[in-house]
Amino acid sequence: MNIKQIKWRIRYAMQYFPFTLNTLLCAAALWGGYYLLYKPTPKGEDPSSIMPFIVLMGKMTFLLLALIVILSMLSTIFVWVHYLILKNNDGKLLSIEFTIESRKGRKNRLFLNASLPGALRPFLGFVKGSLIYDNNQMTDRFSLMSAQQKERSIWRLAITGKSRVTLPDVKEYDLKGGFVYFQDMLHLFSLAVAQPVSGHFYQPPVLMQEQDADVFPKKTETLDVRIEQLRRVEGEHTNYKDFEAGDDVRRIVWKVYAKNKELVVRIPEIFEPYASHLNCYASFYADVKGKWLNDDYLKEMLNYFKNNVWTVLDTLSKKEWNMSYIPDQQLNIVEDADDAAKNARIISNSNWHKDKNLAAYFNPKTGTVLCISSLTDPQDLANMLERCDGATVIYFVRVSQVFKHYAALNLISRLIIRPPKDRLSKLRTRWLFSPMRLQLNKREKTITDLLKKSDVIWGEL
């Protein structure tokens, strides 16, 4: 058993520890109140005429507050025991459902809908939950404060809660279990009950700043959409046919004849007035050392790249054309999901890889839009740009921007005044001194120079 496993076992066991920091604070306040109100009056000191009344009112208030707190504590113990009986006898367990919603113009916000059948809420207390996911990570505690009534009845069916969930990475998560906590009004103690929760959910990408571009389809799947300009359909080396009477002898492929002694002619280029689909590509190929793929820097770059790819797809979905997103990885996605949800899940499940480079992934003849990152191999990009025409649109995502400091005071506050709150904050502080920063900046400059010299339409994100 390694140190990481030992830490997790200790953390798991501590969920059952009932007392909290509030317990110590409340004990100190209780002792202070009792000392002030019930300490004996010093001999020889005549109390003022109003002092006994003030002390009496203080004692009454003190006793009333103590009574309310004690009732809340007793009710917490009661509902905890009540739920344990329900769980053991009737199998009442925490029910979890994740939904992705859009509110106030913000798309792809992840919400957690939790339900605890048959449970009761403590008097002036709280019922909360927490989930365990992936490698023994735990979510923040969420509240279950709403009541679900039985139909045509005043009796409660379950207590429910809906909370916004924000996790560190844009990816698929596996649920490993969970806890339900019953707490009194002052959080003096927390009584935990383990829950065998399982399933999968994913943190979807979010929208970044949009950058629009004029795009035109290159692929025809239906003849329903007519375009203004004729689309060139080039003959490829596979588009040959046997020489027949009446064929133009100038189109004979002499290299094939010299090799196979067969007369074949190249199918001429044609111009087609129809196009139906915008094929969108996003390359997650990372030209870095394999051991770097799980580095924290690359995890934040991956989140940033996913959010920008999703923004591009969302922008293109508003066009008049049908859009098709072609991933560069084999992923098993639910087929009955709509296109937007399916694309969001594909992007969330994508990772940096070293399996398929640009040459093997992007087809300039059918692909209209391509998203690349700062981790793209410049030589692969240069070779690909030679085969692209002026109708190809490339979005270059500078993933180093995720570590950008927007003000000098921001850096000072992180180093001196304010401690880091999350992984990204810590990495932003260290990024200035990271050797990877110089390498990435150099590559981004090389990629920018290649795009400037090319004929494609391109933009930075």
PEKA-V92019 format. One record per residue. RES is the residue in three letters. D_CENTER is the distance of its C-alpha to the mean C-alpha in whole Angstrom. Layout:
RES,D_CENTER + RES,D_CENTER
This chain:
MET,31 + ASN,29 + ILE,28 + LYS,25 + GLN,26 + ILE,28 + LYS,26 + TRP,24 + ARG,27 + ILE,28 + ARG,25 + TYR,25 + ALA,29 + MET,28 + GLN,26 + TYR,30 + PHE,31 + PRO,32 + PHE,33 + THR,31 + LEU,32 + ASN,33 + THR,36 + LEU,37 + LEU,37 + CYS,39 + ALA,41 + ALA,42 + ALA,42 + LEU,45 + TRP,47 + GLY,47 + GLY,48 + TYR,51 + TYR,52 + LEU,53 + LEU,54 + TYR,56 + LYS,57 + PRO,61 + THR,63 + PRO,65 + LYS,69 + GLY,71 + GLU,68 + ASP,68 + PRO,65 + SER,65 + SER,66 + ILE,62 + MET,61 + PRO,61 + PHE,60 + ILE,57 + VAL,56 + LEU,57 + MET,54 + GLY,52 + LYS,53 + MET,52 + THR,49 + PHE,48 + LEU,49 + LEU,47 + LEU,44 + ALA,45 + LEU,45 + ILE,42 + VAL,40 + ILE,42 + LEU,42 + SER,38 + MET,38 + LEU,40 + SER,38 + THR,35 + ILE,37 + PHE,39 + VAL,35 + TRP,34 + VAL,37 + HIS,37 + TYR,33 + LEU,34 + ILE,37 + LEU,35 + LYS,33 + ASN,36 + ASN,38 + ASP,36 + GLY,32 + LYS,30 + LEU,27 + LEU,23 + SER,22 + ILE,18 + GLU,16 + PHE,13 + THR,13 + ILE,11 + GLU,13 + SER,14 + ARG,17 + LYS,19 + GLY,18 + ARG,14 + LYS,12 + ASN,9 + ARG,9 + LEU,8 + PHE,12 + LEU,14 + ASN,17 + ALA,19 + SER,23 + LEU,26 + PRO,29 + GLY,32 + ALA,31 + LEU,33 + ARG,32 + PRO,34 + PHE,36 + LEU,35 + GLY,32 + PHE,28 + VAL,26 + LYS,23 + GLY,21 + SER,18 + LEU,16 + ILE,16 + TYR,14 + ASP,14 + ASN,17 + ASN,18 + GLN,15 + MET,15 + THR,13 + ASP,15 + ARG,18 + PHE,18 + SER,21 + LEU,23 + MET,26 + SER,27 + ALA,29 + GLN,30 + GLN,33 + LYS,35 + GLU,37 + ARG,40 + SER,40 + ILE,39 + TRP,38 + ARG,34 + LEU,33 + ALA,29 + ILE,27 + THR,24 + GLY,21 + LYS,18 + SER,15 + ARG,12 + VAL,9 + THR,7 + LEU,6 + PRO,7 + ASP,5 + VAL,3 + LYS,6 + GLU,8 + TYR,10 + ASP,13 + LEU,15 + LYS,18 + GLY,20 + GLY,20 + PHE,23 + VAL,24 + TYR,26 + PHE,29 + GLN,30 + ASP,33 + MET,33 + LEU,33 + HIS,31 + LEU,34 + PHE,33 + SER,30 + LEU,31 + ALA,28 + VAL,28 + ALA,26 + GLN,24 + PRO,24 + VAL,21 + SER,19 + GLY,17 + HIS,13 + PHE,10 + TYR,7 + GLN,3 + PRO,5 + PRO,5 + VAL,8 + LEU,11 + MET,13 + GLN,17 + GLU,19 + GLN,21 + ASP,24 + ALA,26 + ASP,29 + VAL,28 + PHE,31 + PRO,30 + LYS,32 + LYS,32 + THR,34 + GLU,33 + THR,35 + LEU,38 + ASP,37 + VAL,36 + ARG,38 + ILE,37 + GLU,40 + GLN,40 + LEU,41 + ARG,39 + ARG,40 + VAL,40 + GLU,41 + GLY,43 + GLU,42 + HIS,44 + THR,43 + ASN,44 + TYR,48 + LYS,51 + ASP,54 + PHE,57 + GLU,59 + ALA,62 + GLY,61 + ASP,58 + ASP,58 + VAL,59 + ARG,57 + ARG,54 + ILE,55 + VAL,53 + TRP,56 + LYS,53 + VAL,53 + TYR,57 + ALA,57 + LYS,55 + ASN,56 + LYS,59 + GLU,57 + LEU,57 + VAL,54 + VAL,53 + ARG,49 + ILE,48 + PRO,48 + GLU,45 + ILE,45 + PHE,44 + GLU,42 + PRO,41 + TYR,38 + ALA,34 + SER,32 + HIS,28 + LEU,26 + ASN,24 + CYS,21 + TYR,20 + ALA,18 + SER,19 + PHE,16 + TYR,20 + ALA,20 + ASP,24 + VAL,23 + LYS,25 + GLY,23 + LYS,23 + TRP,21 + LEU,18 + ASN,16 + ASP,17 + ASP,15 + TYR,16 + LEU,15 + LYS,11 + GLU,11 + MET,13 + LEU,11 + ASN,7 + TYR,10 + PHE,12 + LYS,9 + ASN,9 + ASN,12 + VAL,13 + TRP,11 + THR,14 + VAL,17 + LEU,16 + ASP,16 + THR,19 + LEU,21 + SER,21 + LYS,23 + LYS,26 + GLU,29 + TRP,28 + ASN,26 + MET,23 + SER,22 + TYR,19 + ILE,20 + PRO,18 + ASP,19 + GLN,18 + GLN,20 + LEU,17 + ASN,18 + ILE,17 + VAL,18 + GLU,21 + ASP,22 + ALA,18 + ASP,19 + ASP,18 + ALA,15 + ALA,14 + LYS,15 + ASN,14 + ALA,10 + ARG,10 + ILE,12 + ILE,10 + SER,7 + ASN,10 + SER,12 + ASN,13 + TRP,15 + HIS,19 + LYS,22 + ASP,24 + LYS,24 + ASN,25 + LEU,26 + ALA,29 + ALA,28 + TYR,25 + PHE,26 + ASN,29 + PRO,30 + LYS,33 + THR,30 + GLY,27 + THR,27 + VAL,23 + LEU,22 + CYS,19 + ILE,20 + SER,18 + SER,21 + LEU,21 + THR,23 + ASP,26 + PRO,29 + GLN,31 + ASP,29 + LEU,28 + ALA,32 + ASN,33 + MET,31 + LEU,32 + GLU,35 + ARG,35 + CYS,33 + ASP,35 + GLY,34 + ALA,32 + THR,29 + VAL,26 + ILE,24 + TYR,21 + PHE,21 + VAL,18 + ARG,19 + VAL,16 + SER,19 + GLN,18 + VAL,15 + PHE,17 + LYS,20 + HIS,22 + TYR,23 + ALA,26 + ALA,28 + LEU,28 + ASN,25 + LEU,25 + ILE,29 + SER,27 + ARG,24 + LEU,27 + ILE,30 + ILE,29 + ARG,25 + PRO,24 + PRO,20 + LYS,17 + ASP,15 + ARG,14 + LEU,14 + SER,17 + LYS,19 + LEU,18 + ARG,19 + THR,22 + ARG,23 + TRP,22 + LEU,25 + PHE,27 + SER,25 + PRO,27 + MET,24 + ARG,24 + LEU,28 + GLN,27 + LEU,24 + ASN,26 + LYS,29 + ARG,27 + GLU,25 + LYS,29 + THR,30 + ILE,28 + THR,28 + ASP,32 + LEU,32 + LEU,30 + LYS,33 + LYS,35 + SER,34 + ASP,35 + VAL,31 + ILE,29 + TRP,27 + GLY,24 + GLU,22 + LEU,19
